[in-house]
Amino acid sequence: MTISVIVCAYNESRHLPACLHSLLSQTRPPDEILVINNASTDDTGDVARRIPGVRVIDEPSKGLVVARETGRRHASGDVLAYVDADCRAPIQWLERIERRLERAPALVAVTGPYRFYDWDLAGRSLIRAYDYLVAPPTHALVHYGLAAGAILYGGNFAVRREALERIGGFDCRIEFHGEDTNLGRRLTPVGTVAIARDCWVWTSARRYRAMGKRRVFGLYVRNFWSEILRHRPSDRTHIDVRA
């Protein structure tokens, strides 16, 4: 099994080095690391190119899902692992992903939760409660019970290349919100999508801090159920918290 790690980055020169060095420090080294420089106006591309072992693909059309699809088309691995540019992967992240995929041939994707390195105690506690009390039963209902979709953490997931090819890749009509649920829903007829608590990553709470906890939670819940029930996200635009 070969694994390509894909980092989609728009104006991420400040966060990107920590992400890439965490990937280069894995106990199971990635077979390749791709940074999709997604129409950045800062020096994201130059920052990534200065780090040995990283391949940079310039994608001039701005959009997260467009960048994800560009990564899919350029990657060579049997498994494509996507992680956001503001994430930092624990050293056993890829090892744990590989172990789960090797043990379960029917597993087409594995996703893991977030832990936040720059958020207050109340926010971190809310997310941990979601990870333990809300996400597992919701995933069990929609994925195993109804076969209608899956919970998939958009900044932390790995998917078999073959499964992505079977569904035609990413849906580039989606701008931002709901893209992870869209992928999980379309992968569900192909095979199992698993939430693995041990495959967590560190990430930034910048969206929550910029927009407020209530508003962000509402966005995620609204777009998850809209994609599951209506097969399209509720929100067609999003706020860029880096602007």
C-alpha positions in Angstrom: 0.0 0.0 0.0 1.3 3.4 -1.0 0.0 6.6 0.6 0.0 10.1 -0.8 -0.6 12.9 1.6 -2.3 16.0 0.1 -2.4 19.4 1.7 -4.6 22.0 0.1 -3.4 25.5 0.9 -4.7 29.0 0.2 -2.6 31.7 1.8 -1.2 29.3 4.4 2.4 30.3 4.6 2.2 30.8 8.4 0.6 27.4 9.3 2.0 25.2 6.5 5.6 24.6 7.8 4.4 23.0 11.0 1.9 20.8 9.0 4.6 19.6 6.6 7.2 18.9 9.2 4.7 16.8 11.2 4.1 14.8 8.0 7.8 14.3 7.4 8.2 13.0 11.0 5.7 10.2 10.7 6.6 6.7 12.0 5.1 5.5 8.7 6.6 7.9 6.2 4.3 9.1 3.4 5.2 7.9 -0.1 4.7 11.4 -1.3 3.6 14.8 0.0 1.7 17.1 -2.3 0.9 20.7 -1.5 -1.8 22.1 -3.7 -1.1 25.8 -3.8 -4.6 27.0 -4.4 -4.4 30.5 -6.0 -2.5 31.9 -3.0 -1.5 35.5 -3.0 1.2 35.1 -0.3 4.3 33.0 -0.5 2.6 29.7 0.3 4.2 28.0 -2.7 7.7 29.2 -2.0 7.4 28.2 1.7 6.4 24.7 0.6 9.1 24.4 -2.1 11.8 25.2 0.5 11.0 22.0 2.5 12.7 18.9 1.1 10.5 16.0 0.1 7.4 18.1 -0.8 6.0 18.5 -4.3 4.0 21.6 -5.0 1.2 21.8 -7.6 0.0 25.2 -8.5 -3.8 25.3 -8.9 -4.9 28.8 -10.2 -8.7 28.2 -9.7 -9.5 29.1 -6.2 -11.7 26.6 -4.3 -11.2 23.9 -1.7 -12.9 21.2 -3.6 -11.1 22.1 -6.8 -7.8 21.8 -4.9 -8.8 18.4 -3.5 -9.6 17.2 -7.0 -6.3 18.6 -8.4 -4.6 16.6 -5.6 -6.4 13.4 -6.6 -5.4 13.8 -10.2 -1.7 14.4 -9.5 -1.2 11.9 -6.6 0.2 8.4 -7.3 -0.7 6.6 -4.1 -3.1 3.7 -3.5 -4.5 5.8 -0.6 -5.0 9.5 -0.6 -4.8 11.1 2.8 -6.0 14.7 3.0 -5.1 17.0 5.9 -5.7 20.8 6.2 -2.8 23.2 6.1 -3.4 24.4 9.7 -3.3 20.8 11.0 -0.4 19.0 12.7 -0.4 15.2 12.6 0.8 13.1 15.5 3.7 10.9 14.6 1.6 7.8 14.4 -1.2 9.3 12.3 -0.3 7.5 9.0 0.7 4.3 10.7 -2.8 4.1 12.3 -4.5 4.9 9.1 -2.6 2.2 7.2 -3.2 -0.4 9.8 -7.0 0.2 9.7 -7.1 0.0 5.9 -5.0 -3.1 5.7 -7.2 -4.9 8.2 -10.5 -4.1 6.6 -10.7 -4.5 2.8 -14.3 -3.2 2.7 -13.1 0.0 4.3 -12.9 2.7 1.6 -12.3 5.7 3.9 -11.2 6.5 7.4 -11.6 9.8 9.1 -10.5 11.1 12.5 -11.5 13.9 14.9 -9.7 17.1 15.7 -7.9 18.4 18.8 -7.3 22.1 19.0 -4.0 23.7 19.8 -5.3 27.3 20.0 -8.7 27.2 21.6 -10.2 27.9 25.0 -11.2 25.1 27.5 -14.9 25.6 26.8 -14.5 25.1 23.1 -12.2 22.0 23.5 -14.7 20.5 25.9 -17.6 21.0 23.5 -15.7 19.3 20.7 -14.7 16.4 22.8 -18.4 16.0 23.8 -19.4 16.0 20.2 -16.7 13.4 19.3 -17.9 11.0 22.0 -21.6 11.7 22.4 -22.9 13.0 19.1 -20.7 11.9 16.2 -20.7 8.1 16.8 -24.5 7.6 17.1 -25.2 10.0 14.2 -22.7 8.2 12.0 -24.1 4.8 13.0 -27.6 6.0 12.0 -26.9 7.6 8.7 -24.1 5.2 7.5 -24.9 1.8 8.9 -28.7 2.2 9.6 -29.9 4.2 6.7 -27.0 3.8 4.3 -27.6 7.5 3.5 -24.1 9.0 4.1 -21.4 9.4 6.7 -19.7 11.8 9.0 -16.4 12.7 7.5 -14.0 15.2 9.0 -12.9 17.3 5.9 -9.5 18.3 7.3 -8.6 14.8 8.3 -9.5 11.8 6.1 -7.9 9.1 4.0 -9.6 7.4 1.0 -8.7 4.6 -1.3 -7.9 5.9 -4.8 -10.0 3.2 -6.4 -13.1 4.3 -4.4 -12.6 7.9 -5.4 -12.3 6.9 -9.1 -15.5 4.9 -8.9 -17.5 7.9 -7.7 -15.9 10.2 -10.3 -13.7 12.2 -7.8 -14.8 15.2 -5.9 -17.9 17.3 -6.7 -16.3 20.6 -7.8 -19.7 22.3 -7.9 -19.5 22.6 -4.1 -17.6 25.7 -3.0 -16.9 24.8 0.7 -19.6 23.9 3.2 -20.9 20.4 2.9 -18.0 19.1 0.8 -17.0 16.5 3.4 -20.5 15.2 3.8 -21.0 15.1 0.1 -17.9 12.9 -0.2 -19.1 10.6 2.6 -22.5 10.3 1.1 -21.2 9.4 -2.3 -18.7 6.9 -0.9 -21.3 5.0 1.2 -22.6 2.8 -1.7 -19.0 1.8 -2.5 -17.9 0.7 0.9 -17.5 1.5 4.6 -16.5 4.9 6.0 -15.1 4.6 9.5 -14.5 7.2 12.2 -11.3 6.3 14.0 -10.7 8.2 17.3 -7.0 7.2 17.3 -6.5 8.9 13.9 -7.0 12.4 15.3 -5.0 15.5 14.3 -4.2 18.8 15.9 -5.9 21.8 14.2 -6.6 25.5 14.6 -9.8 26.9 16.0 -9.5 30.1 14.0 -12.9 29.7 12.3 -14.6 29.3 15.7 -12.7 32.3 17.1 -13.5 34.5 14.1 -17.2 33.6 13.8 -18.2 32.3 17.2 -19.0 28.8 18.4 -22.8 29.0 17.9 -22.6 30.2 14.4 -20.0 27.7 13.3 -21.8 24.7 14.9 -25.0 25.9 13.2 -23.2 26.0 9.8 -21.9 22.5 10.1 -25.1 20.9 11.4 -27.3 22.7 8.8 -25.1 21.7 5.8 -24.6 18.1 7.1 -28.3 17.4 7.1 -29.0 19.3 4.0 -26.4 17.2 2.1 -27.7 14.0 3.6 -31.4 14.7 3.0 -31.4 17.0 -0.1 -28.1 16.0 -1.7 -26.9 19.5 -1.7 -25.4 21.9 0.9 -27.5 24.6 2.4 -24.9 27.4 2.3 -23.4 28.2 -1.1 -20.8 30.7 0.1 -18.5 30.9 3.1 -16.4 33.4 5.1 -12.7 33.1 4.5 -11.2 33.4 8.0 -7.7 34.1 6.6 -8.8 37.3 4.8 
